[in-house]
Amino acid sequence: MDRGIAGVVVALARHLEPGLTAPQAAGDMRTQRHQLGHVAALVGGRAEDHDKELPSAERDALRKDLEGRVQGLLDAWKRVADEKHEVGSGLRYQQHEGGSGPRLLFDPLDPELERQSEHGRRFKAHRSLRDVEPSVNL
């Protein structure tokens, strides 16, 4: 969850809210945040349904924890958008999407990530979720 949640949250928000879909629309979170509470419920519900063998109290705790993490990421995204807007820059999603403004998502080993605000450093995202699992020797 720690390695994949930022990418999942941004992808869901982009797909579920048309105002955030465009490559240069990451900064529009400043006005769209209030419409994205359902993203946390969606991710939390998916986690709760994942393992029916767990006792219901554990599944409920997992759902609540994950919903809190997602809400925190959405709030951090809005703060990053606010920070970038204050310095007069638009916010895009990724470097390879074009444009000249700052970006929201960073590869985990990108040296630029360390120069981001506390909120901005939360947006480490691998290009593929296959990258979040450790290698296994066979």
C-alpha positions in Angstrom: 0.0 0.0 0.0 2.8 2.4 0.9 4.4 2.1 -2.5 1.3 2.1 -4.7 -1.3 4.3 -3.1 -0.2 7.7 -4.5 -0.4 6.5 -8.1 -3.7 4.7 -7.5 -5.3 7.8 -5.9 -4.1 10.2 -8.7 -5.2 7.8 -11.4 -8.7 7.3 -9.8 -9.1 11.0 -9.4 -8.2 11.7 -13.0 -10.5 9.0 -14.3 -13.5 9.9 -12.0 -13.3 13.7 -12.2 -13.3 15.0 -15.8 -11.9 18.4 -14.6 -8.7 16.6 -13.5 -8.1 14.4 -16.6 -6.0 16.7 -18.8 -2.2 16.4 -18.4 -1.9 20.0 -17.2 -4.9 19.8 -14.8 -3.2 18.6 -11.6 -3.4 22.2 -10.3 -7.1 22.2 -10.7 -7.3 20.2 -7.5 -7.5 23.6 -5.8 -11.1 23.8 -6.9 -12.0 20.1 -7.3 -11.0 18.7 -3.9 -14.5 18.9 -2.4 -15.8 16.5 -5.2 -13.4 13.7 -4.5 -14.5 12.3 -1.1 -15.9 9.2 -3.0 -12.3 8.2 -4.0 -11.5 7.4 -0.4 -14.7 5.4 0.0 -14.0 3.5 -3.3 -10.4 2.5 -2.3 -11.5 1.7 1.3 -14.4 -0.5 0.1 -12.1 -2.3 -2.3 -9.6 -3.1 0.5 -12.4 -4.2 2.8 -13.7 -6.6 0.2 -10.3 -8.0 -0.6 -10.0 -10.7 2.1 -13.3 -12.1 3.3 -11.5 -14.5 5.5 -10.5 -11.7 7.9 -12.8 -11.0 10.8 -15.1 -8.1 10.1 -13.5 -5.9 12.7 -10.1 -6.2 11.0 -11.7 -5.5 7.6 -13.4 -2.5 8.9 -10.2 -1.2 10.5 -8.4 -1.7 7.2 -11.0 0.2 5.3 -10.9 3.1 7.8 -7.1 3.2 7.7 -7.0 3.2 4.0 -9.8 5.8 3.7 -7.8 8.1 6.0 -4.6 7.6 3.9 -6.5 8.5 0.7 -8.1 11.6 2.3 -4.7 12.7 3.5 -3.2 12.3 0.0 -6.0 14.2 -1.5 -5.5 17.0 1.0 -1.8 17.0 0.4 -2.4 17.2 -3.4 -4.5 20.3 -2.8 -1.8 21.8 -0.7 0.8 21.1 -3.4 -1.5 22.7 -6.0 -2.0 25.7 -3.7 1.8 26.1 -3.2 2.6 25.9 -6.9 -0.2 28.4 -7.7 1.2 30.9 -5.2 4.5 30.9 -7.1 2.7 31.4 -10.4 3.2 27.9 -11.8 0.7 25.5 -13.1 0.9 21.9 -11.9 1.1 18.9 -14.3 1.0 15.2 -13.5 4.3 13.9 -14.9 7.4 15.1 -16.6 6.8 13.1 -19.8 3.3 14.6 -20.3 4.7 17.8 -21.7 4.4 21.4 -20.5 6.9 23.4 -18.5 5.2 23.6 -15.0 6.2 21.7 -11.9 4.9 18.1 -11.6 2.9 16.2 -9.0 4.3 12.7 -9.5 7.9 11.6 -9.1 9.7 8.3 -9.6 10.9 7.2 -6.1 14.6 7.6 -7.0 14.2 11.0 -8.7 16.6 13.4 -7.1 14.1 16.2 -7.6 11.8 14.5 -5.1 14.0 15.6 -2.2 13.5 19.3 -3.2 9.8 19.1 -2.8 7.7 20.3 0.1 6.7 17.8 2.8 3.3 17.4 1.0 5.0 17.0 -2.4 7.2 14.2 -1.2 4.2 12.0 -0.6 3.7 11.7 -4.4 6.2 9.0 -5.2 4.7 6.8 -7.9 6.2 4.0 -9.9 5.4 3.9 -13.6 3.9 0.4 -13.1 2.6 -1.3 -10.0 4.7 -4.3 -11.0 7.6 -2.1 -9.7 6.2 -2.1 -6.1 6.9 -5.7 -5.3 10.4 -6.8 -4.3 12.3 -9.2 -6.6 12.2 -12.9 -5.8 15.1 -15.3 -6.5 14.0 -18.6 -8.0 
